[in-house]
């Protein structure tokens, strides 16, 4: 008697029902869940617990199953588009092709352009419709047989919808080509009771009992724990790691940089990703034959090719500035400026386009603006370069603004970002003079150019209507700065979708934000 008691196995009601069904030869998990009146996923935890305790063996098999696409469901409920077309064409026998749609509408059998094309394609392929120049004639001899085949296919679709299988490989391939069905692999789970457990089950040594997993005040007050068992817990096991949602580290850093610039008195401005060459190049006094405007350095739109701009006076001023310098004191580039080229659409290569748009809109005054957004260039992807990256662009506008203000801004921004010393050297850009490039040192990649800038030339400012104010402009490769702050040495990691990598990346921290 004591031996029987020591050999007893206590399990929950649900687990007992599962073992009982398996002992009766019902071993498919789907059949078991159906008999228990629950979903398959509702019993998987109990099955896994029985497996861990050695009371069940689990075998998994992959099965090919098919399900209906939305198109397939539509064809079952409303019929094939060929049926619609044949029903109407049976009334006229022959019709001009361009009148088919209106004829279908007349008889209340409207088909959209896509389904009309599908119907014509399949009926023509099976020679139910014959095309004679601009007319379509119905082949009565083959119509009835084709409609019978459609009914047979619809019946097969109903079977697949219910059971997920069809033995006819030809029909399966036909329905897949027509995108009426799609493969939906199914894992079949079969359960088996080990012989020694089955013997104990038959002897009544496997007992069901209430298993308490959470002790509540009601259980204590009602004393319902007296005839129950408490679920055992393995306190040596580590609890599951919970990963709460958090902001992407790079986007978090960009927002911190925005906060720093706003605290310095800058205002954020926005502009479109798809830009006119006018704003991306021409208004910046970049010649139309400049190498950077070629296909290997710029993404051009295939459709639409051109945009629209209605300020013809600005186009005229930009044209004259490029051709002969206009009233800017420059000689220009000395070529015939093409307005059509200026209206071509590109993916912007620089957020400087946002700066010139801002100058065009606001004109003279005292203001500071920045734009922090994506730009696009056909680069070869490597540790330092990407074809899509963030650029931080800005302008400082005022009558007393000088080149020294720009250098001072670079030093102050680098200090606030904790980047260390900035090394500068002279540079050339078509739209600024004087121009400069600022470098910071990455621990692994060495000196990186991140602070290009300069004073906007008169050829940029005067056509935009800015004649009295000076403008210091800067465009910063923010991705490279982010690599230094986040402690990574590959620009591709900034856009990584590796969840483990993102979870382990520390939250970016810019000390200057808490110094104030």
N, C-alpha and C positions, 0 to 999 in steps of 0.2 A: 504493500500500500504506500509506504514511504517512497519506494523507488518510482512508482507511478507519478507521485506528486512531484518528485524532483525532475522527472522527464517531461512534465507538462510544459506546453508552449502557449503563452498568453499573447493573443493578438487582438486587434480592434475588430469591431463588427464588419467594417468594410473589407478588411484584409481577409477575414474568415470567409466572407461571401466569395471573394476572388479565388481562394484556395479550393472552396467547395465546387465552384464551376469548373475549374481546371481538372479537379479529380474526376469530374463527370465527363471529361473529354472535350470540354468547350475551352480551347486553348488560344483562340485568336482574340487579341485585345479588343478589337472592334466589336466582335460578337459579345464579349464579356461586358463591355461598357453599355451596349445596347440592351442587354438583359437586365442590367442594373439600373437602367434608366438615367444614365449620366453620360457626360461627354468623355471621350477618350483621355483627354488631358487631366480630367478630374481624378483619375485612378492611377496615373503614372507615378506619383510620389509614393503611394502605398505599394505599388509593384516594386519600385526600387528599394524600399525598406525591406520587403520580403526577400529580395535578392541578397541584400547585405547580410541578412540574418541566416542566409543559406537555405531558405524555405522555398525558393523559386529559382529556376534557371530561365534566362531570357535569350531568345534567338531573334535576330533581325534580318529581314530579307528586303531587298530593293525591288520594287515592281514598277513596270512602265504603266502609267495611267494617263488618260487624256481628259481634258475638260473643254467646254465650249468657250470660244472667245465671245466678245460682245456682238461681233458680226454674226457668229453662229447662232447666238440666242435670238438675234433679230430675224434671221432667216427662218427659224422654227416658228416664231410667233406671228410673223407677218408675211412669210413666203419669200422665195427667191426673186431677185429683180427680173430674171428671165421670164418668170410666170406673169409678172405685170405686163411686160412688153409683148409677150405672145398673145395674151388675152386681148390687148388692144389692136395689135396688128392683124389678128384673125378677122377683124371687122373690115379692113381695107385691102389686105393682101399685098399692096404695093404703096410706097409713100416716099416722098422726098426726105432725105436724111435730116436736113435742117428743120423739118417740121415735126419730127418725132416728139420732142418735148411738149410742144403746144397740144399735139394730138392726145398725148397721155393725160395732160391736165383736163382736157375736154371731157374725158371719160372718168375723171377722178382717180387716176392712177399715177400720181406725180412721182417722178424719180429724180433725185438730185443728180448733178453732173457725174459724180463718181460712180453711182450705182447704174446709171444709164450706160456708162462706158463699160462697166463690168458685164452688163446684160448683152450689149452688142458684141463684145469680145468673145464671150462663150457661145453665143448663138452662131456667130460667124465661123468660129473654130469647128463647130459640129455641123456646119453647112445647113443650119436651120434658116439662116438668113443669107440671101445672095445679094451682093452689091453690084449694081449696074450703073456706073458713072455716079451721079448724085442721088440715085434712088436705091431704096432697099425693098427687096421682094421676099415674101414669106414662102418657104419650101414646105408645103402642106404634107408631103409624103413622110417627112421625118419628125414633124412636130409632136404627134401623139406619143411616139416612142421616147422622145426626149423628156416630155412631161412625166412619163411613168418613171424614168430614171431619177428625176428630181424628187418624186414622192418616196422612192426607195432610199435616196440619200437623206431625206428629212427623217425617215424612220430610224436610220443608222445614227443620225445626230441625236435623236431622242434616247436611243440606247446608250450612247457614249455619255450623254448628260446624266443618265441614271447610274450606269455601272462603271464608266470610265474606260471601257475596253471595247475593242473590235478586232476580230480575227482576220479581217480582209486587209492585207498590207496595201493593196492598190488603192482601196477606198481611203485608208488612213493618209497615204501620201497625197491623194487628191484633195482631201479636206485641209491638210496642212498647207498645200500650195495656195488654196483659196483663202487661207487664214481664218478658217471657220473653227478649227480646234487648235489646242496647244498642249504640249507635253507637260504633265504634272506628276513627277515621280512620287511614288508613295512607298513609305517604309512599313512593311508588314511586321508586326511583333507577335511572336508565338511564345507561349509560356509552357513550362514543364516543371512538374514537382519531382524532386529527387526521390528515388525509391524509399529511402529510410524515412523521409518526411511523410510520404504517402502512407506508409505503414502506420506511423504514429497518428496520422489523421483518421485512418479507419478505426484505430483503437480508441479514438476519443481523447487522445492526449493533447490535441490541439484545441484549445478553448478560446472562445471569444469573450471579451470583457471590455468594459469602458476604459479607455486609456485617457488619462488626464495629462494634457500638455501645458495648460496654464491654470494655476491655482487662483480661484477668485473667492470673494467674500461669500457669494451665494453657495459655492460648493462647501465652504466651511460651515456656514449656518445651517444648511440642509443636511449636512453630514453625508452627502452623496459620495464622498471619497472612500467611505468604508468598504463598499463593494467594488471599488475601481482600482486600477493600477496606474502608477505614475510612469510616464515616459522617461526612460533613462537618457541622460545626456553625458556625452564624452567631454569632460572639462579640459582634457589635454588638447583638444582641437581648437585652432585659432578661429575666432569669429570671422564671418565674411567681411571683406573690405568694402566699404560703401564709398562710392565716388559721386559726391554731389555735383550738380551742374556748375560749371564755372566758365567764365569768359575766356575765349581763345587768348593765350598770352600775348600774341602779336597785336591783336585788336585792342587789348587792354593797354599795351604800351602806346599805341597810336593815340588813344584817348588821353593818356597822360601827357603826351607831347602837345596835343591840342590845348590842354589845360594850362601848360606852361606858356604857350604863345598868347593865349587869351590874357593871362596874368601880366604879360609884357605889354599889353595894349593893342594886340592884333585882333582883327575880326576875320572869322572864317567865311570864305566865299566858295561857291560851287560853279561847275561848268559841265557841259556834256562830254561823254566819252567819244562819241562820233562827232568829229569837228570838221569845219571847213578849212581847207588849206589856207584861206585868207587869214584866219586867226592863229593857226598853228605855225605858219611860216611867213606869209606876205606882210602882215601887219608888224612882224618882228624884223622886217628889212632883211629877210633871208631870200637870196636870189632864187629865181625859179629854176635855174640850172645847177643849184647847189647839190652836191652828192647826197646829202642827208634826205633829200626829197625824192630819191629814186626808190624803186620797188624793194631793193635789198635792205633799205633802212626804214621803210614806212609801210604800214598795212593800209592798202586802199580797198574801198568797198567795191564789190562787183555790181551790187544793185541796192539802192539807186547810186549812180555814179556821181551825180551832181546834187548840190543843195541850192538854197536860194538866199539872196541877201539884197535888200531893197534900198539901202543907203548908197545911192549912186555917187553922191558927193564924196563919201569916204573912199569908194573904189577909185574915183578919179584922183584923189590926193595920194593914195598909195601907189597908183600907176605912175604918176609924175615923179614921185620920190624914187621909185625904182629906175625909171628911165633917165632922169637928168638931175635928180636931187631936189627938185621943186624949190621951196624957199628955205630949206633946212641948212643951206651952206655946204651941202655935199654935192658931188658930181653924179651920185646915183650909181647904178650898175651898168648903164649904157647899153641896154637892150630893149626890145619891144615887149612890154608887159602884157601877159595874156590873162584877161579876166576869167575866161573859162577854166583855166588851170587853178585859179584862186578859189573857184567854187566847187572843186572836186572834194569828195568826202573821204576822210581818213580816220583811222583810230588815232587819237591824239598821241603824239610822241613826247609831249611835255606839258606840264600844267602851267607853263608860261602863257599858254593860250587863255587861261582863266584870268591871268593878270592883265593882259591887254584888253580883254573884254571889260574888266573892271574899270580900267583907265578910260575906255571909250564911253562907258556909262556914267562915271562920276566926274571925270575931267579934273579940273584944278581943285586944289584944296590941301588939307593936312589930314592924312589918314594912313593907316597901316593895315594891310590885308594879307591873309595867307590862304592857301588851298592845299589840303592833304588828301590826295586821291590817287587812283591808278592811272598809269600811262602804259603804252604798248609799243614795243620795238622788236623787229625780227632778229633777236639775239640768239646765239648758240647757248643752250642751257648748261651752266657749269656752276662751280661753287661760288663764283662772284657775280654771275650775270643771269638774268632771266628775261624772257620775252614779255612778261607782264609784271610790273612792280609798282610800288608806291613812290610818289615823289612829293616832297614838301616844297611848295613854291610860295614866294611872297614878295610884296613890294612895300617900300617905305616912301611915302609921297610928302613933299614939303618944299617950300622955297629955300630953306636953310640946310636941306639934307645934302651931305657930301659923301665921298668915298670912305672917309674915316668912320662915318656912322655904320657903314656896311661891315667893315672889319671889326668894329666894336660889337656889332650884333653877333657875328660869328663867335667871337670870344665868349660873350655872355651866354649864348645858347649852349655852347660846348660846356661851359661851367655848370649850367643848370642841369644838363644831361649827364654830367659826370664823365665826360669823354677825355678829359685831360687837355694837354696842349694842342693847339691848332697850328699846323705849319702851312704857310701860304706861299704861292708863287704866281707870277703874272700868267695870264691866259688870254685866249682869243675866242670871242663869240660874236656872231654877225650883228647882234642887237644890243651889245653893251660895250662901252669904252669909257674909262679903263675897265678891264676884266681881271678876275682873280680866281684861283682854285685853292680851296682849303683842304688839308689832309689831316686825318686822325690815324693813330696807330692801333691796329688790331693785334692782340697778343700772338696769334698764329699766322695771320695773313699779311702782316706787315702794314705799311702805310697805305691807306685807302682814300681816294678822292671822294669827298662827301659834300663839300661846301663850294660849289661854283656860283659865281655871281658877278655883278658889276653895276655900272650906272647906265640906265637906258639912254641910247643915242637920240639925238634930235630927230633922226630919220624914223624913229619909232614914235616918239612923243608928239611931234607937231602934227602929223596927219590925224592923230587921235584927238586933237584939240587941246593938248597940254603944252603950253608955251612958257609959262612962268615958273612952274614947279620942277624940281629935280626928283628923279625916281631911282632909288637904289633897289635892285632886283636880285633875288637869289633863288636857286633851285637846289634842293638838298636830296641826295640819294638816301632816303630814310631807311630803306631796307638794310643798307650796310651799317648804319648807325644801330639799328635794331640788333644786328648780329653781335655787335660789341656789347650792348647792354644785356642781351639775353644769354651771352656766353656760348654762341654757336658759331661754327666756321663754315657752314654751307647754306647759301641763300635759299635752297630748296626746302630746308627744314622749316622756314617761316610759314610755308603753305602746306606743311605735312598733314595728312589725314590719318596718320598712325596714332590710334587712341592711346596706346601705352606711352608713346613718346610725349604726347600732349599732357597726359596725366602726371608724368614725372617732371615736366618742365615747371620750374618755379615761377611764381607770380612775379612779373617785372616790378622793379622798385626803383623809382627815381627820387633820391634823397632830398633834392631841392624842394619837392612838393610839400614836405613836412617841416622844412626849415622856417617857413614864414610864420 
